[in-house]
Amino acid sequence: MMLRAERVLQSEDELGECPIWDERAGALWWVDIHGRAIKRYDGTNVRIMPMPQMPGSIALRREGGLLVAMENGVFLLGTEEPKLLVRPPEHEDGLRFNDGRCDRAGRFWVGTLAEPDFPPRGVLYRIGADGSAKAFRTGIQVPNSTTWSPNGRTMYFADSPRHKIWAFDYDAERGEISGERVFAAPHPGFPDGSCIDTEGCLWNAEWGARRVVRYTPAGEVDRIVEVAAEKPSCCCFGGTQLDTLYITTAGRAGLFAVTPGVKGLAESRFG
């Protein structure tokens, strides 16, 4: 099935990423990494929050506010300046945090990368509410596509330049991964950010291919959403019924959306 997304906002993002829907406020949040800003859109107005560093990803917090993964650490953001939660001891100068998302228990998984050449120096971390950080994977070039199946038992993760999305068995109680296998190998584009719908299908923004692809739990292509932008970067479900797929892009192409006929899940909150 072929669908087409429509531009809903000329957001002017240099590198839009990590859209998340705040069901409490009825608003969409996302980051402009290279624009050093967090943005919020309520369907009418856009609020732009400049950041002191490049924000790679964000998460909603159970107690309110945001968790922000920036260049040199993971921060808490409320009504004041960002407050450092943790800078993992393994985190090296020259790396920045990129794609991240919370599991169903509220743990934040986030990876790092080195721009602009993306050597395999990145690390995948699990961040706890107490500020703990555990490294699970090293040698990453561009971490992306972190998300979980509806029951939380499967975790997905991609290293974009390798054209692979992996699936892992996920121990939700312990927050541990095992049983790595290749879930999908997107081409011609690179697998960027992903989200999951209520049917357990994964929607992946394919950087460089002008599309978002829906994969069944078996890893088969089910639907394709055409996007009038060369570099779709991430997607999420939003709207009051969680039936709108929002798509961020790079290169000042704007924010896109489509109603694909399925619904998503409420975003897991950190804490």
N, C-alpha and C positions, 0 to 999 in steps of 0.2 A: 504494500500500500504506500502510495506517495502522498505526502502532505506538503504544504508550503507555509512557512512562518511569515508573519507580517511585522514590520517595524512598528513598535508602539511608543518608542521614545528615542530621540536623537541625543543620546547620553554623552557623546563625545569621549568615550573611554579610550585611553591609549591601550590599555590591556584590561578589559573587564573580565572578572572572574568571580567564582564562588557565590552565585545567587542563592539566597535562602529566604523562605517565606516565613514571616512572623505572624502566626495566626492570632496572637493576642492583639496585635496592633492593626492587623489587616494591611501589612506593608511588605514590600520587597526590599531586602538589603543585598548589596554586592560590593565588591572592591574594584577600584581601578589601580592595579598594581603600580604601573609606571607613572601614573598620575598622582600617586601617593595620597589616595583618598578613599574613604568609605562613603557609599551613597545609599540613600533611602528614598523609595518611591511609593506613595500611597494612592496612586492612580490619578492624582491631580498635581501634586507638588513634588519636587526633587530636593532633598536636603543633602548637601555635600559637606563632609567632615574631613578636613585636611589632616593628614597623619605625618608624624615626624620621620617615619621610615616607610619603605614600601610595604603595604599590607598584602600578604600572600593569600590569606583566607581568614574567614570569620566563623564564629558559631554563636548561637543564642545561648544565654545563660538562664538556668532555672530561676535564679533570684532576680533576674532582670539585667539588662545591659548585654554587652558582647564580650566574647573572647576573640582576641586578634593575634594572629601569627604574623609577626613582622620580620624584619631582616635578621635581627640578632636575638630574638626571643619570642615567647608567647606572653601576651599582656591581657590584663583585665581592663575593660573600658566601660565606664558608667557615665556619670555627669561631669567627671573631672578628667585630668590628663591620664593617658594610659599608664597602668601600674604593672610592673614586671611580675609575672607569676613564676616563670622558670626560663632559664637559659641552660639547656643541657650541657654538661661538661664536655661532651663530644663535639659540640657545635663549634666549627672553625670559622675564623675570619674569612670573608670572601664568599660565604654561603648565605643564602636567605631562605626563609620558610616559604613554601608554596602551597599546594592544594591540601586541604584538611577537612575533616568532618567528624561528627560525634557518632559513636556507636549507640545502641539502644539503651545502654546503661549510663550514658553521659560521659564516657571517656573520649578524649579528642585525639584522633590519629592524624599526623601531619608529617610531610616530608620536606627535605631541603634540596636545594640545587645551587649550582654556581653559574652565573651568567658572565659573559654572553656565549661561551663556547660549550657549556654543559658537559664538562668532564665527569666521569663516574665517581663523584665524591659525595653525593647526597646520601642522607640517612632517613629512614622511616621511623618515627617515634610514636609512642603512646603516652599521652599527657593525662595525668590524673587530677582530680579536683583539689588534691592536697599539694599540687605543684610538683609531683614526682614525674620523672621522664625516663622511659625505657626505650632503648634502641632495638629494633627488630630486624632491620634490613639495611645493608650498606651497599656501596657501589652503584647508587642510583644516579641517573642523568637528569630526568625531569619527572618527578612524582606527580601522579594525577589519578583521577577516576575513583578515589576512595569512597566506597559506599557499602551498604549492607542489604541483604535480602530482607523481606518483611518480617520473617521470624528471627532475624538476627544471627542465623547459624552459618551464613556464608558472607565472607568479606571479599570485596573486589578492589583491585589496585592495578595501576598501569605505570610503566616507565615509557613515556611517550615515544622517544626516538627508536625504541625497540619494536614498535608496532605490536605490542602485546598488552592485553588485559588479562590479569591472572585472577583466579578464584581460589579462596582458601576456606578450609573448615574453620569456623570461629567458635571458640569456647566463650560464650557470653558471660559466664560467671567469673572466669579468671581473666578475660580479656587477652586471650592467646590465640595465635594462628598456627595452622598445620595443614598438611595435605595440599601443598601448592600444585596447581595445574593451570594450563592455558585455557582461558575461557573464550577469548576471541582474538583475532589478529587483524585489526582494522587496516584497510588500504582503500584508496590511495592516500588518505589523510592520516594524521597522527591522533591516537586516542587522547583526548583531553578530559575535561570534567564530566562526571556522570551523576545520575540519580536513578532511583528505583520507583516503579509504580506499584499499585496494590496487587497486581497480578504477578509480581516478582520479576518483571522484565526490566532490563537495564537500558537506560537512554544515555547514549554517549555522544558528546560534541566532538566532531571529527575535524580537527584543526587542519586547515589547508584544503579541505574538500567541500566546503560550502554546505555542510549537512549535519544533521543529528540522526543517529541510527538507533533503532530499538532492537535489542537482542532478547530473545526468549531465554528462560533459565537454562536451556540446553546450548546457548551460545549461537543460535541461528538468527539471521537477520529477518526481522518481522515487518518493520516499517521504516521508511526514510522520510525525514523532514528536510525539505530544501530551504536553505537560508541564503538570503541575498547579501552575503558577506563572506569573504574568503576565509576568515579565521573564527568560526564559532569556538567558544572557549569552555563553556560550562552550561548546565541547565538545571532547572528545579521546577517542581510543581507548586503552584500558588493559586491565589484567588480564594474566595469564600468557600468554594466546594473542592478546592485543590484539584481542579480539572483544567487548569491552564499551564502549559509548559512554557516557562520563560527561558530565554537563551541569551547569554552575554556573548560579546564579540570583542575583537581587538581592532586597532586601526581606525578608531572613531566611527565605526559602522553603525553603532546604536544598539538598543535593546530590542529583542524580537520576542514574539509570542505566538503560540498556536494552541488550538483546542483539539487534542488528538483523540478524544473519545474514551480515554481512561483517566483514572484519578491517581494522584500520588499520596504520599504519607506525610503526616506532620513531621517537621524537622525535629530530630532529637536535640535536647538541650544539654549543655555542659553543666556538670555539678553532681 
